[in-house]
Amino acid sequence: MPYGSVAELPAPVRAHLPNAAQEIYREAFNSAWEQYAGRADREAVAHKVAWTAVKRRFRKRGERWVGK
């Protein structure tokens, strides 16, 4: 279930990440979704890949995610 826009992302992602990080998450998730098409745990892996991509460019400071 790739995401067509950031508005379709899970509510916790939209609520906690800034817009730029949401776009990174969406692009990484969609790419991983395609890459891991044959795996039974495809969705879980795609979410992990997406969070890893966000953490490369953003870090959590208190309750907020900020650019590195």
Helices and strands as residue ranges (DSSP letters): G 6-8, H 11-16, H 19-35, H 42-57, E 58-61, E 64-67
